[in-house]
Amino acid sequence: MLDDLRHGICDTARTHDPRRREDGFLPLDGYGALGEGRSVALSGEDGSVDWWCVPQMDSPPLFDRLLDPAEGGYFAIQPVGAFQTRRAYRRNSNVLETWFTTEDGEAVLTESLNSSTAGRLPWAELARRVECTRGYMRFRVVLRLGRRAGTVSPFMSRIGGKAVFHAGDVLGLLLTGPRVSIETASDDGVAAALSLSEGEREILAIVAGEGEPLVVPDLADIDARIDTSDEEWRQWSSHFRDGDGYAAFMLRNALALKILLFSPTGAIAAAGTTSLPERIGGDKNYDYRAAWIRDAGYTINAFMRIGAEAEAKAALTWLLKMMEVHGTAVCFSLNGKAIGEERFIEVPGYRHSSPVRVGNRAGDQFQHSTYGDIFQTVSAFLQAGNILDPGNAARLSDLADECANRWRSKDSGIWELPELRHYTTSKISCWQALTRAVELADAGQLPTTCRDRWEREAGRIRHWIEENCWSEELGAYVMYPGSTALDASITLAVRFGFPSHDRLRRTLDAVDRHLGAGPFHYRYGGMDKEEGCFIACSFWMILARALLGEADEARRRFDVLEELLGRGPGIYPEMIDPETGEWLGNLPQGLSHLAALQAAGALCDAE
């Protein structure tokens, strides 16, 4: 494995000095994500794990230095003195490698949220292997226990001869090998030293659980599970069956999405973090550690394309179950419950951007786009040769009736806005839902009783859109009737199959003119004053142009985005500042990876 890394895998990443600021914050592109199907950890380029919610990704954080450098928890393994760093994921894997270089030597830190050959472990296991590959290197090891966003006061105790840390109901152990020398240990955490010569290596790990007996694994087993986890990721990647020249890019994005799959239920988290700001110093800082119907639908489509049928089936089963229990709500908790009321946490926030939120108000909204997302997803699943059961067929038929009855009402739109309006993208989504419902009925997958009514209603929706949402002056579909604002999400209409190609092509050009900022795009008019550019929108633009036959232009744009977003090890945020290139918003952001994967897939098809 080390030979593989020396021959180009890690060499694709740039070598640089660690970039943690004096106030303790690290640029977001300096993080890599670890996951095992239940939790997500963010590991910084300087060897500090600054975010980890235990036992699952929507739990209160055990490590929260990401949002609170002064008092937040973290687990750092860093060279002593000046060093440079470069990093990348192992090939076809979510095991992360970070290379440290000092004047005395070189070492590699290998990190994994471990699994086993039987799947996810019944405890949380963060494993970190340090190996000196040249010369000599000394490390400083620090474990600072987090306060779970101010809800607990952590402490240490000795149980069964082991030093155990407590953080509320979370029980954990720091396990280290003989080369680690503990210098101090208190209720606040542990400080230690580690020295390695060429060829030597050491394992450090945290094992934790909540409200349950704590397993104390052997360090050798934890060490072996790093490579077992790597092999499991590679085995999953071996089923990937798409991409041609874009295969590596598509697979890396699929691996990022896989981190966000919550295996206990099949839900898809929108992102692995909360409250990372959409503008530094702004207040648009939201909790995305929940499952959106939209993201689930797009992810299922992506998994179907790349051959991950098991994940697609699990996610679709979850989506249909949520529809049965909650109707067409926008989003749910990862456990399938209604999202709790949004509340604020008293921590500084990333780069002092507050408030820090838990929960999301979108759970109380209504969005017409949900109809289109569900039917497009089911359609893709069935087009792959699968079959719908009678119970869900009946529920989907009722959902099509509901869409046909409700499309004339206002909603919050795809951007979850507080103003209820007749958003153009919402109406297109209703057209999409009823058009897919007609196709499913014609294929024998849905009852045909209301099939003709669905077809007529889809025609009415299209006529309404053409009459009310087009502006000849702007040469574009507007955000809603009577508005002069443009909306980048209308580019999705091309993927939905909306047939007005000439008007859609003109709309793409108008979105470029009015919402473009270099290669990136703002979500809709006026957002340049409130937030960064929304990465998914720029990939949606590439997708739309590829589908409309502009493959060369789409490919040119894709190459630019791939290079600009390639600073990190392989995960994307929600947004980017088009002037500074600084990453913004929660990460890894599922919608960014989904849009990137879809755009690459469209280019692959075009070729």
Secondary structure, DSSP 8 states (H G I E B T S, - for coil): -HHHIIIIIGGGS--B-----TTS---GGGEEEEESSS-EEEEETTSEEEEEESSSTTS-EEE-TTT-TTT--EEEEEESSS-EEEEEE-TTSS-EEEEEE-SSEEEEEEEEE-EETTEE-SSEEEEEEEEEEEEEEEEEEEEE---TTTT---EEEEETTEEEEEETTEEEEEEE-TTEEEEEEETTEEEEEEEEETT-EEEEEEEEEESS------HHHHHHHHHHHHHHHHHHHTT----GGGHHHHHHHHHHHHHTEETTTTEEBSBS-B---SSTT-S---B--SEEHHHHHHHHHHHHHHT-HHHHHHHHHHHHHHHHHH-S-SEE-TTSS-----EEE-S--GGG---EEES-GGGG---THHHHHHHHHHHHHHHTT----HHHHHHHHHHHHHHHHHTTS-B-TTTT-SS-B--HHHHHHHHHHHHHHHHHHHTTSS--TTHHHHHHHHHHHHHHHHHHSEETTTTEE-SSTT----BGGGGHHHHHT-S-HHHHHHHHHHHHHHHEETTEE-SBTTGGGTS-EEHHHHHHHHHHHHHTT-HHHHHHHHHHHHHHTTTSSS---SEE-TTT--EESSSSBHHHHHHHHHHHHHHHHH-
